[in-house]
Amino acid sequence: MSVVPADVLPGGALGLDRAAPEPAELGPRPRLWPALTAVYRAQLSRARVARIPLLFVATFQSVGIMILMRGVVDGGGEAQAVVAGASVLVVAFVALNLLAQYFGQLRASGGLDHYATLPVPPAAVVLGAAGAYASFTVPGTVVTAVFGCVLFGLPLAHLWILAAVIPLAGAALAGLGAALGLLAPRPELATLLGQLGMSAALLLGVLPPERMPEAVRLARDLLPSTYGVEAFTRTFGPHPDWARVLGDLAVCGVVGVISLTVATWAYRRAAVR
């Protein structure tokens, strides 16, 4: 029987010098932008068929409201407020109402567990879904704005401002809708809150503010879509006050960041339960 010298054993005589195995290297953490793009595309493809009829309803609703208001308002500033409010109402119907219902149903059905198993940051889920729903508002908002301008004889020169109004107002309303859907304890309550939010956007956004009581005007200032309506309304005049337009859009942007941040927090809170 041969004896092996201790110095030729791996790790020394007792193996005490053997290096501990290094832990397996984990994959890189998912980055926000690629994950956001993936969620956005997935939500866009899923909602395309189901949401197009609802988008038609939102557009038809806004157009119908303008036709009814045509016999009430005479023109001028009131007509500008009606057209701007009806256009932003399409955004509120989809980004606020439908998104609140979507996240409410997703939470109730356990769909958040599916996203929790994916290597996707919570912010990407909220932003991706909000962006997909807000994207559906673009055609309806443009059609409503063009129809309203023709109906009331308003200029079409500054309709390009919708390129800023739609994403900024959409971000503010989508964040609010997502937060309502994620914080509501039941999907029925999320649907109710979404409907109430859209009704507020209808009553406070489409009706001319000059005809509202002072208390209602204060409530109107608390609604995020109001500043998108105001920014759009100010562009109809012959000499728009672009500083005030930018100020209204900035308010929409700030509210959008805050509401989407709250929605992301609500998603984390709902996903861990």
Secondary structure by P-SEA (a helix, b strand, c coil): cbbbbccccccccccccccccccccccccccaaaaaaaaaaaaaaaaccccaaaaaaaaaaaaaaaaaacccccccaaaaaaaaaaaaccccccccaaaaaaaaaaaaaaaaaaaaaccccaaaaaaaaaaaaaaaaaaaaaaaaaaaaaaaccccccccaaaaaaaaaaaaaaaaaaaaaaacccaaaaaaaaaaaaaaaaaacccccccccaaaaaaaaaccaaaaaaaaaaacccccaaaaaaaaaaaaaaaaaaaaaaaaaaaaaaaac
